[in-house]
Amino acid sequence: CFQRLQGAFTRSKLHLIDLAGSERVKRSHSEGERMREAIAINSSLSSLVDVVSALHKKSKHIPYRNSKLTHFLEDSLGGAAKTLMIVQISPCVDDFNESINSLKFAERASKTELGRARKNVTDMKAAKSEPHRLGRVN
């Protein structure tokens, strides 16, 4: 999304990602394509946990490239953006352990300081000289 302000562009992004929760393959009796999808979701969640943990510890190396998800979200998690994460839990007793794990992750994520968000502004001259970065500029 681009917004023209006094000879400059403000660039913003909105990512809506539904990871469909932690999938327990044994419990759900998933097979075939559904099982591969559950494994991929778990892998992405695991990588996201690793990134949030590294950010929380202020590690020198943040493992953004461990999954497509975290690589895709790197600029949104890297400190120049406002980030909101919503974690949904199940009221079902059978899902108690998964709900507790989700709440623990949410607590850790909420205590992670990403830095101060900065406005992403590009002046018109730069936008016209680098249209490949910003899309079409009139």
Buried (B, 14 or more C-beta within 10 A) or exposed (E): EBEEEEEBBEBEEEEEEEBEBBBBBEEEEBEEEEBEEBEBBBBBBBBBBBBBBBBBEEEEEBBBEBBEBBEBBEEBBBBBBEBEEEBEBEEEEEBEEBBEBBEEBBEBBEEBEBEEEEEEEBEEEBBEEEEEEBEEBE
